[in-house]
Every structure is written in C-alpha cells, then in structure tokens.
C-alpha cells in the first residue's frame, strides 16, 4: 500500500514507471498531445497504466478511457486542480498573506474507483463555476471543498506547481509542514492517499536540488511517500507551439506572453515533454523508490470493473408515478387509454396486436421511461399552446401516436414500427421534438422545474480550431497586418467540396504558394494547431436528464445563458449511459404558427 514504507529500486528489467501528471489538448490551449497519441505512446513503450490529469476540467476523460483500452493500457482518470491558499495559515509572526501565496497552487487528484470519479466530476464542476466569461479560473478550490469531495481519490502535492514547493522556495519550511499536515487531514489518516511529488529539473539547479531533497525529508518526517512525477504537456520538446497557444489564450502577441503562462514557467531547464523509462530512471536516479511508487499508485487506481467511468447502461430520470406502478406498467396503461381515445373500444384486432407488439419491444429494450418523459414534455407544450411537432421515424410508432407525441396515424398510413425500433438496434431511438424557436426556452425551463435543476443540463460540444480560425488566431499572435492575413487566407482551399482546378490542395502546397518569411511561418504554425480544442460550446438541441445529481455521473459548467452544460459531448454522454433528448427551436414552425394565428 502507499502508506507503507519500502525502499524499491527501479531497473530496466522492471515494468516501466507510470506517468501520473499528463495533460492533453483538452487542457485548453495549454498542451499539444491528443489523448489518442498519449495512449499510443504508452502502449509503444510497454506501460501498463497511464493517467490523464487535464487542468480543472474533464473534457477528454471518456476519449482517453477508450483510447487506452483500444491499445491495452489501463487508463487512470485524474484532474490537475488549482487550489487557494488557506487564509488562516500565515507565516510565523506574519499578520497578512505574502504576495507569493496569492496565486493558486496545484494538486493532482487521481480516481481510485467510481466514487473518486464522481468526486472529480463535482470538483471540475466547482472549478468551472469559478471561471469568468473568458474561462479563466479566478479562484482555486478551498480546503473545505476538497475535504467534502475527498472520498475515492489519491492526492499528489503538485510538484513545483504546488504550495509545498513554493513555501520551501521562499524558506518557509514550517509553513510547508503545516500545509502538508492539512492535506494529510483531508486524505487521511492514515495518510495513505497522499504522496509528495518530486519533480527534478532537466538541468538540475542547486536550488531545485535542495528543494527536492527537502520535500523528501518532509515525507520522512510526516510518514508520507514520495512519487516521481514528470509533468507532460507535449510528446516532444514543443516550445514554439506552446508559446503560440499561450498567446492565443491570452489574446496577445508572442513576445508579450508572460513566463508564468507557459507550462515550464519560461525556464528552458524545465522539461514538460514525455520521457521514456530510461530517461525517467536517469532523472530520478537519487529517488528510485519514488520512481517505483508510480506503479503502486497505478495499482491503487485500477478498479475491479476496469474503469471508473459509469457503464453504458442507460440511466433514465426519476419519474413521479402512481403508487405501485413501474415505468413499464405506466406506459402500458397510458398507451392503452390513448388508443381507446384514438380508435374507440374495444380496440380493433389489428390495433390491439400492434400495440402489444410495440409495448413488448419497448419494454424489452428498457425504453419505457423515454416515452413517458417525451409524452410529458409534449403534453406541457400543447397545454401551454407552444407549437410542437416531431420529425423522423417516431411517426411509425403506434405508442407515440397513442400518447399524442405524434399526430400521424401509423395504422392508416401503413407505417412500419421496425423502422423506428427493431431488435438489432443497440442505441436508443431518436425522438426529436421541434418547438417554436421563440418559446423553446419555456419548454427547457419546464423540464428543469419538473425533473430538478441539478439533474438537467444541455449537452456540451467542443469547439475546435478549424483551419481558417487557426490562421486568424496565429496571424494575430505573429502580428500580421490585415493585408498579410488576407494573403494567407486567399491561399487556402475555398470550396466546401474541394479546391478549384490548379488551386493548392495539401498543406505543403499551400505553404509553398506563399512568399518566404512570416507568411509561410504563420501558415505552417496554423496547420500545426488545426483541430485543437478551443472552448466548450453547446449542442444545438441536446439535453440530458439524470436520475440523481448530474455531478454524480458527468462534470458540468455554466453556459452564458445561465444553463448547466455537460463537459462531455453527446457521444461521450451516451457512452456513459445518458441518453440525449433533442429539443429543437425551429423558425419555420414559428412562421407557420404565426400564419395560422393571423
């Protein structure tokens, strides 16, 4: 266990160490390695595990989990969180906090089990709640917030980005001791789930060497373990792209990027790229037990189920039903009553048989709650006189017609139910709802009131740097004039369905078509960041409803309109068992409703 002391040396014959402080491009504009590339590198080097610890958000967690499994690597999900210094901890004899304690520090948190994953979701949601309109985190987590969400987590102290390192760098050893004691109180006792990160520099200056030795001494004094940590934001030395991303993030020229905005703090002696096992062994030659302990922590973060993420089992909202009814019996009753209103009683033989067959298929797939929720939403819209319609194959369902979800009689028109739902379909069927574009917000507000504001969220969508936007952002960072920017944009392929005859097609052709110098440099740099995540946007119409608090299952953040939004896109939401409801605002429906009213 982590809390046991053991002097374990690392050798080449042993399993390679595990990287536990790893950032992907989902640390927005702060890293250049994709989750897939990180997983593949770990597999190529024979690593058994790999952690992903993006800063303050979990955008890439499901993608990373799938990528690791695809190459036979055990994923460890974590978070690099910013934390606020506890205001009641001041240097001995001091009455106020010194300025060097004002900027947030960092901790690395790793999920040991499903409970730890839920804790990460809550913490990531809290952190994004502290973000301003530009997405900058202005306040770190408090120790009270960490304590409330500590179950199932392993805490690493943040290395050179943590408060313990910062205190020792300012000769405040007693203050570092008191701060580490607070962490032990949160993630212990015993302090089994706390480890002091050691991060020696590539060019190990005397000061860094001394602080690393002091941290190791603190671990002995407090009964903690040390762990080797190489902060990774790129696969290879990539300072130019990191500076460009920092300039885009801060909307400033390249030469105006402050050192603290760079992952290495502007110190070329601090490496932030991937190191192989041999390089890690050389880097931590004085601390072999800390290097071997990466495997111990990795084993602690390997749940019996193989993943801390929720399974793909569908999770439906909690429904208010009459006593003794289940979703299946409630749907059967409502559909039978609806058919009686549509066709009279007794039901015609063809209708009764079709209804029984559809209900059996719906219940077998477990989609009874879906029909009940959709019927409830459509019922509210009709009662509030909000124009509503459906689209697609749901019109083939007699159950939907009976519940007044649709208005087309599938019996009279000979529509086949199997086009909507058949035994071979693995994913939930889509029931897309169209509403008047002016009044869709009323429907969304009804869903929140009915099912709980902490259980309803819009679905996120990651906006990426497409080529033209990448060129514009890069040109701004390089200081190009409007005329020069237009020259680069003109060289890019213009047509949606492919370039014109004789037009540059490949990146190399585009770059070669530009004059030597800065224009080529900008085009080359823009191509290198094409497709990088830029910010979280909102799906055009998707919404999820969870049976309990959203943050038990998915991290969220606040959209500009004041609505909760998932940090996962619709595919990742469905992968963890959250089916998406599509509530569309359709202008054409608004125009038709206005015309009918006139």
Buried (B, 14 or more C-beta within 10 A) or exposed (E): EBBEEEEEEBEEEBBBBBBBBBBBBBBBBBBBBBBBBBBBBBBEBEBBBBBBBBBBBBBBBBBBBBBBBEBEBBBBBBBBBBBBBBEEBBBEEEEEBEEEBEEBBBBBBBBBBBBBBBBBBBBBBBBBEBBEEEBEBEBBBBBEBBEBBBEBBBBBBBBBBBBBBBBBBEEBEEBBBBBBEBBBBBBBEBBBBBBBBBBBBBEEEEEBEEBBBBBBBBBEEBBBBBBBBBBBBBBEEBBEBBBBBBBBBBEBEBEEBEEEBBBBBBBEEBBBBBBBBEBBBEBBEEBBBBBBBBBBBBBBBBBEEEBBBBEEEBBBBEBEBEEEEEBBBBBBEBBBEBBBEBBEEEBEEEBBEBBBEBBEBBBEBBBBBBBBBBBBBBBBBEEEEBBBBBBEBBBBBBBBBBBBBBEBBBBEEEBEBBBBBEEEEEEBBBBBBBBBBBBBBBBBEBBBEBBBEBBBBBBBBBBBBEBBBBBBBBBBBBEBEEEBBEBBBEBBBEEEEEBEEEBBEEBEEBBEBBEEEBBBBBBBBBBBBBEBBBEBBBBEBBBBBBBBBBBBBBBBBBBEEEBBBBBBBBEBBBBBBBBBBBBBBBEEBBEBBEEEEE
